[in-house]
């Protein structure tokens, strides 16, 4: 049996061309009918990227800087892991309850390019729904990271607020103390007070010396104080009575009524003088004690005045330290609040998904092309098979007479 050449195979296909054509037409017709009967599936694509170290980059970049996507594919894979997570899937299902979780998980794919851009592909029979699902994944992803960042920021913010309240209370107390000292230390009022205190101290010291000196003189003069006009007048009256009594004794007898009256007057005047002198002595002692006490107070006040400036300097330093601490804490609190408020700006949208107009399945031209190729190959193989069967039958019939002989 001779081996067939390519021409022989070609002739076999040519003789069976109608069979092959019927198979091709049948396959194409079947593909068209099946494609028309199947519902169309649309695929929408959304693209976004997450800047490298989004939290730190946002705090380091200025308002005019543009955050760039990370080139590390490990970070992109981690972000895709978040997109595929159950929390994100539940958030998407909450927005689109008409699709089950399994359907959403099966009909959504994620890829990460070498440039770090994440592609979200969502498929559905409704093109608008497919686009909405693709776009929703970015916001669900941002919301997930936002919650995590805020959870980490809350304890720090609370600690900063508590410390800021403590510093504010300390600062108010220092301000009150500072205002009280600032009105005295180093002021003209305090200088005037110091001058007045020195003058009063000098006057009181002189008065105290005079009081102590007069007490010594009165002791030497048997308790008499000749410096008092009242005492001098009373002594003059006693001296006048003594003179009158001496004249009366020369003219009258010892028991004469005039002598008795003058003696009684003298005794009353002496008693009044002694009482007055005792009263003056007591008043001088009280006055001396009062002046001494006032003098001690003036001395204490004068000693305390230099301490005001030192205390004020310490208070001013504490005031400046607390002001600096308050400013630092306020800036830290503002940064923490700003970071929490901007936490939703995690990624950057590159492409927003739009409702597709052309379905991804079925693709008529591709299905027809595949049907043409596959049906042609099948028809050729079928034609070759028929030719092989015929050749075997012919060979069997030709061998039958020889066997019979």
Secondary structure as GFF3:
##gff-version 3
##sequence-region A 1 405
A	DSSP	alpha_helix	6	15	.	.	.	ID=ss1
A	DSSP	alpha_helix	17	37	.	.	.	ID=ss2
A	DSSP	beta_strand	42	50	.	.	.	ID=ss3
A	DSSP	alpha_helix	54	60	.	.	.	ID=ss4
A	DSSP	alpha_helix	73	84	.	.	.	ID=ss5
A	DSSP	alpha_helix	86	95	.	.	.	ID=ss6
A	DSSP	alpha_helix	101	106	.	.	.	ID=ss7
A	DSSP	beta_strand	108	112	.	.	.	ID=ss8
A	DSSP	beta_strand	118	124	.	.	.	ID=ss9
A	DSSP	alpha_helix	127	182	.	.	.	ID=ss10
A	DSSP	alpha_helix	188	220	.	.	.	ID=ss11
A	DSSP	alpha_helix	229	251	.	.	.	ID=ss12
A	DSSP	alpha_helix	257	341	.	.	.	ID=ss13
A	DSSP	beta_strand	347	351	.	.	.	ID=ss14
A	DSSP	alpha_helix	364	404	.	.	.	ID=ss15
###
